[in-house]
C-alpha cells in the first residue's frame, strides 16, 4: 500500500517525509483495519515528525528515531476487516477515529478510538474531526466546565481546535467571544461567535470585559494578560502554546499556571486530551444535531502531505487541513 513514511526526525516536512510502498498493517484481535479515504493534519503531527520539544521523544515516541515511522492521527474511511474479538464494527462500516498512522491507504485502529462516521459528513469532513474535535470538547466541557449563560473567551478561535471550540461552547449555551486575526474575523463570526475581537486592532484584556472561562488555544498570550481578562474566580484552560524552544516548547507558561493556581482564586490549568470512542460519539451527536460542523481550509492529495504540514506551520490556516487518499 502507499503510505507517507519518515526514518528520522526533522523540523522540515519536505526533508523528512516521503511517499513509499509498504506492507498493509496486520490487525490484532481487538483492532479494525480501515481503508482510509481521508486524514487530517494537526499540530501534534509536526511534534511527532520533528521530535520537538525533546520530551516528546522521552514520552515513548523514540529517542533517536521515530518509533512510529508512518505519521498521521485522524482518519475517516471504511472498515476493511475486523479482529476476532471485535463486535461493534463490520466490513463496510463508515467510520472515523484516531490511530498511529493515518497518512496511508490502510490503517490499524483500536476499537476504543473509533466510532461510526457522522452520516451528514463526507470522508474529508469527518477526518477533520477526531483529534481537534476531541481536544475542543474536553476543553469546553471537562476542563472549562462551561455552563449556560457564562461568558467564554476563546483565544486562537480560527485554528483547528478553535473552530470546534467556538461551536461547542455555543452548543453548551455560552456567550462566546472569539479572538483571531483580521483575515479570519468573518469566518469565525459565521461559526456562531457572539463577539469577535481582531487581536491586531484590540486587546481582549483591556479591562472592559471579564470572562468566566478562557480557552487559550493560540498560545501567544502572556499569563498575566489572560488573568486580567478572567473574573476573580474564573477558569483558564491553556490548550496550546507553541514556541521554538527545543526543551519546553511553550510548556513553561503552562507550568507557571499550574504552580500559581493553588494560591489564587482563579483556576488556571492545562490538559492533554484523551482519545476515546465515547467522546467521538458525543461529537457525532453534536454534528448530526446541526450544532457543530468542521471547517475545512484546504485539501491535499496524499503525495502532498509535506506541503500540507508546511502550510500549517505558516500559521495561515483557518480550520482544518485534509489529506485525501
N, C-alpha and C positions, 0 to 999 in steps of 0.2 A: 504494500500500500504506500501511498505518498504521505509524507509527514515532514514538518519542519523539525530540524534537529540542531543541537549545539553540543560540541565536545568540550568547550571551555567557557569560562566566564569572561565577560567583557561589556563595557558600557555602550558600545556601538552596535546596534542590531544588524547593520549591514555587514559587519566584520565577524559576527558570531553565528548568525542564523543562516541555514541553507535548506533547500528542499531536497529530499532524498527518498529513495525507496527502502523501506524497512519491512520487517515481518509484521503481520497482523497480530495484535495482542491476544494472549490466551487468558481466559477469564477463570476466576475461582468459583466456588460453589455458591457464594452469596453475591456474585457480581453479574453485571449485564454488559454485553458487547453492543455498542451503539454505532450505527452508521451515521457519522457526523455530517450534517448538512450545513451547519454554521457554528462559528465560535466567536468570542469577542475578546477585546484587549482591555486589560485593566492595569493599574499601576503595579500590582503585585507581579504581573508578568515580567516587567522590567527588573524588579528586585531579584527575582529568581534567575533571570538571564544574566544580570551583571554581578550577582553575588554581593550586592551592596544594599545597606551597610553590612559590614563583616559579620555581625551577629546572625544574619540570615543563614550563613553557611554553618555556623555552630548549632543552629536550630534543627539540624538533620537534613539539610539540603546539599551536603557535600562540601568539604573544606577546600580541596584543591580544584575539583572539577564538579560539574553538576551531577547530583545523584539521579535526577530525572532529566535525561538528555532531550526530551521532547516537550516543548513549552505549551502553555495554554491551560486555562482553567474552566471557564464557562463554555457550555455547549448546548446545542439542540439538534435532535436527529431522530432516527427511527431504530427501534430495538431490532438487532440482527439475531441475537442468541441470548439465552439466559442460563445461569448456573443451576446446578441440581437442587439447591435449597431455595431458589427464588420462586415466590408465589405471586407477587404483586404485579409482575410485568410479563409480557409475552411478545414473541416476534411480531413486528408490525406496529407496535405501540409507538406513538409520537411522544417524545419525552424531552425534558430539559433538566440541566443539573450541572454538577461540578466534578471534575476529575483532575488527574495529574498530567494529561497530555491531550488537549483538545484540538491542537493545530495539526490535525491528521484526518485521514479518511475514516478511520475507525478508532474508537476509544473504549477502554475498560473503565466501567463506572460502578462504584459501590451503590447498593440499593438505598442506603440511608442518605445518599446525596443526589437522589434522582426523584423526579415527580412527573406526572402527566403534563404535557405541554398545554398551555392555555389555548383553547380552541380558536380564539379570535386572532392569534398572532401567527405570522409567518415564522419559518425557522430562524431567519435572521433576527427578527424582533425578539423571539424567545431566547436566543443565545445572548442577547444583551442584558438579560435579567439577572441570572443567578448570583454572581459574586457581588456586583454593585447593589442589586436589589436586597440581598440578604444583609449587607452592611447597613443599608439605609433603614430597613425595617427594624433591625435590632438597635440601631442608634436612636431612632424616634421612640419606639415602643418600650424597650427594655432599659436602655441607659438614660434616655431623656425623660422617660415616663410621661410623655406628652398626653395632656387631657384636654377635653373640650373647653374652649374659651381662653386657653393660655396663649400668651404672646411668644412666638417662636422665631428666632433669628437663625437663618441658615447661611453661613459664610462659605462661599465656594459652591453656589447653587447651580451653576451651569455645567458641572462635570458629570461623570457617570454616576457617582453616588448622589450628588446634589440634586440632579433632576428627579431621581426617585424620592429623595427625602422631602422635597417640596410637596410632591403629590401625596405622599403617605401622611405627612403632618396635617395636610388639609383633610385627608380622609378621617383623621382622628379628631377633627373639629377645632384645630388650632387656627389662630390668626397668624399668618406666615409672612415674615419679611425676608426677602431673599437678597443676597449680595453677590454681584457679578460685575464683569467689565461692560463697557459701553456697547460693544457689538453684540452682546448676548442678552441685553435687557428685554427686548421684545419677546425673544424665545422663552425666557424664563417667566415672563408675565403670562404667556399662554399656558403654562403648566398649572396656573391657578393661584400663584402668589398674590397675596393681598397688597403688598407693597414691594417695590424693587429699588434697591439702592445701587447706584453706579459708584463703585469704590474709587474711581478716578476723579469723581466730582464731589463726593460727600463722604464724611466719616461716620460710620454706624455707631461709634462711641462718642458722639458729640455732646452727650448729656441730655438730649431732648427726649430720648426714649430708653426705657429699660425693658428687658425681656426675661420671661420666666425660664426659658430654656434657650440655650445657644448651642447649635451644632457647628463646630468649626471643621469644615472639610477642606478648605483652601490651604490651611497650614502656614499662611504668611503673616498672620496677625500676632502681635505680641500678647503675652498672657495678661499683662496689665490693661491693655486695650479691651480685651474680651471681658475682663472683670468689671470694667467701667460700664459696659453695656448690660451687665447682668443685674437683676434685682438682688437685694441683700441676702435673700435665701434661695436664689435661682440656681439652676443646674447647668453646668458647662460640660459638654461632651466633645472631646478632641478626637475626631475621627481620623484625620490625616495630619500630615505635616512633613513636608519634604525639604531637605537641604542637600548640599553637596557633600556633607560630612561622610567619610568612609566608615566611621565607627558608630556614631549615633544617628546620623541621617535624619535629624529633626526630632528624635525622641527625647532630647534633653528638655524640651519645653513640656512634653508630657510628664516626664519625671518630676519636674518642678511643680506641676499642677498637683500631682499625687502627693507630693511631700507637703504642700501648703494646705490642701483641703481639710485635714482633720482639725486645723486651728482657726478656721473661719466659718462664717455662717453659710457662705456659698459652697455648693458641692461641685468640685472640679474632678473630672475623671476622664479616662480613656478606655479603650477596649479593643480586643481582636475579635472579629466576627466569628460565629460558629456556623459551620457548614452542615446543614441538616435538612432532611426532607420535610419536616413539619413547617418550617418557615418558607420553603419553596411552595408548599400548598397554600400557606397564608397569602403569599404574593400572587399565586394563581387566582385566588378568590377575589383579591383586590382588582386584578386585571379584568377578570370576567364580569365583575360588577361595574366596570367602567370608571373606577376611581383612579386607576394607575395605568399609564401607558409608557413603554420605553421610548426614549428619544434617540434616534439614530443620526449621527453626524455624517459618517462616510462608511462605505462598504468596499472591501478589498478582496481580491481572489487570494487563495492560499499562497501562491508563489510571491505575493507582495506583502507577506506578514511583516517583514522587516520595515517596509515603508509605513505600515500602519502604526507600528511602535514608534517610529521616528516622528510621525505626525503627533502622536500623543505627547511625546517628550517636548514638543514645541509649545505646548500649553494653549493651543487654539481650539481644542475640542469643545463642542457643545453637545453633551450627551455621550453616546457610546460609539465606538468603532467596531464594526462587524467584519468578520472574515468568512467568506462563503467557500464551501468545499464541494 
